[in-house]
């Protein structure tokens, strides 16, 4: 049989990587978890169980409550886009502040 005149099929290419992805810092993990739940709660979902069943620490849950309260106010006055931007900004800032000196046994987490 002759050669096909269609496009050649090959395995998808991916950009070159220099190794495994960098693990997330504690602050990034905090912002990811708190941000997830903040978006869910802004959309009207009620969290199941307590903060531990949500995978949050007590301090992270405090951040979540503050962020959701502010995001709901922003949604009422400025719209959903402003509320979603606020969630991203406030979770990153609060989590970075909370982990600036380390984990729960150091710095501001100790209370």
HELIX and SHEET records of a PDB file:
HELIX    1   1 UNK A   26  UNK A   42  1                                  17    
HELIX    2   2 UNK A   58  UNK A   78  1                                  21    
HELIX    3   3 UNK A   80  UNK A   98  1                                  19    
HELIX    4   4 UNK A  107  UNK A  109  5                                   3    
END                                                                             
